[in-house]
Amino acid sequence: MQQTSTMQPLYPAGHPLQLRRNILIGLGIALCALIVMAAGIGAVRIAPADVIKLLMTPPGSAAWQDLSGEYLQQAMVLWNIRLPRLALGILTGMALAVSGAAMQALLRNPLAEPSLVGVSGGAALFAALAIVLGGSWMLALQQLIGEFALPIFAFIGSLIATILIFAIATRQGRTSIALMLLAGIAIGALCGALIGLMTFIASDLQMRSLNFWSLGSLGAATWPMVTMVTCLSGGAICLLLKQSSALNTLALGEVQASLLGVSVRRLNQTCIAAIALAVGAVVSVTGIIGFIGLVAPHLVRLAVGPDQRLVMPAAALVGAILVLLSDLLARTIAAPTEVPVGIITALLGVPFFLALLFRMRRKIGL
Amino acid sequence: MLQVINTSLSIGDKTLLEDINLTISPGELLAICGPNGAGKSSLIRLLCGELKPSSGEIIWAGMPLRQWNLLQLARQRALMQQHAEVGFAYTALEIILLGRHPHHQGAHRTQDYHIAMAAMEEVDAIHLAHQVYSTLSGGEQARIHMARVLAQIWEATAGPRLLLLDEPTAALDPLQQHRMLTIARNWANKGDITVVAIVHDLNLAAQYADRIALLRDGRLQAVDTVETIMTPAMVEACFDLPCVLLKHPDGGTPMIAARRHH
């Protein structure tokens, strides 16, 4: 122990805890800057300085009463349209990125992703079933619990899909990674087919909301919805972040993880439930937005290494940034019409996924 | 003290271990030897809790393993495995720090870094600290894992400690084989640490172990001091290998050499 003082400095690049703090602060500042910028872009333009000023005047405040003319219009757009959408985007990015990072650690496979392994598909299918087949029963439920009705269905769907996939791939407490990915593809395909069937029998009105489900959009954001997603996803994200150290031990395999004092079964169950909740709640409002859960953790790992305690919070911020950027692109690229954001993330994510595959291909000597 | 009492293990209709009885004291290094498929790995998997005995009981520090709290046990017991693959590009130091997880379960404290460094020094791997684990050679990876298990049970304050080594010398060159078993020997010599190691090479086992357990077909054939076990009769009975007994020129440790096959 005494010799440690005579050795080279342990971390030439700086202490990892300090590094971790700096990285998270840096990403946080980038996200804030992006929020201010994105809040000002759209049909009604708001200068960044005005955005900041208007952020200080929430609706109902004394200063709000003094607003008039162009300012009032800008304030209304900012508070009623832009901000809930931005908030939903941030939550979506965080939920998908943290779930992706957790899933990759759980399965020890960098290619696991909520939309690839069928979790999002399950949520979308149950939402579709509720929209098309719910009928009067669904209406009654909506009157009872309002905005929460559809998300609850989506959550049940993602939970069922997740459990099914894990059950297929697990035997006697061991989870086969290859089986899990294949089961995810099968479940995803089944969900896709059944959603297709729902579109087939849907009315025109139902069709519109179904279309929105399969392509993904932040356009439906309202404050009550954002509140709901914050409650459900926010809690699940925190729960996942708390598992980051335990998830690190899984890199050594399940046997070593339990020898390090981690109850692997409980970790699996906690993470599965939290992923289903985080993804289900988000997907229930936005529809399927793919590849964020793959791209965000990967970018972070490339930059700072695989320590989950840094990867998960940093990926949350990067995920939020990616979704906001994609959404900005989605609503400006063909203005005044809007491209579904799921299309943008897929267009950006698929080349990334392929690049990853090529890297792995070289590694296994192909 | 580690006690294995009347322990059997069956999976399906296959009996892997039958009626094993063993008592291993603190300060002792027990080498488990035997031909392929004798049940050596199954025994280690029982001792580390990966498998549960079909019958019998394994007792650590006076309490059956199944009654131990996972975290408490993690501070006292560590296992080094032979094929240890690591997902993702963790550095060697990060891997070793994983061994400290049972002690902090969240953020590393400064003392965890010091222990990780000291453990790395013990296996002569300081220069590998910031290299990515998967880029290391098999021997280097084995040393990193050794450092990790040492870091896990570094402090005597956790109570009696148990070090399980599943073929720690596989994939190592002769120098590193001896270094690895020297570390195991030194740790046993600390007095409060029980060391159980699967060793393929009988001569290596004889040089470092206090006692040798011979397994064959899931049964414990003999557990005794090196001098008693290392006889042509014992070895031939266990391995079907006709051999002669030699004396090591330094210190006179008994050694086995195979007879030429005719």
Interface residues (C-beta under 8 A of the other chain):
Chain A: M1 Q3 T4 M7 L10 P16 L17 A105 R108 N109 P110 S245 A246 N248 T249 L250 A251 L252 G253 V255 Q256 S258 L259 L260 G261 V262 S263 R301 G305 P306 D307 R309
Chain B: C48 G49 E50 L70 L71 L73 A74 R75 R77 A78 L79 Q81 A84 E85 V86 G87 F88 A89 Y90 T91 L93 E94 I95 L98 G99 H101 P102 Q105 G106 A107 H108 Y113 H114 I115 M117 A118 E121 I126 A129 Q152
